[in-house]
């Protein structure tokens, strides 16, 4: 169930990034707490993903596991 939900979330996010154009990047989207542009939403998503990866890397290192981004090729 978890893997299926993760795959679905990737599909949704891929669609959001693919639909961004120069013409619609500044379009305001209504949210429960105000408005953000399409570009602002995707920047926020990328920032959040990077923060979460940082937390994950710390936990992996505490368990003696090398994070994927630090592995040799």
Secondary structure, DSSP 8 states (H G I E B T S, - for coil): -HHHHHHHHHHHHHHHHHT--TTTTT-EEEETTEEEEHHHHHHHHHHHHHHHHHHHHHHHHHTT---GGGS--
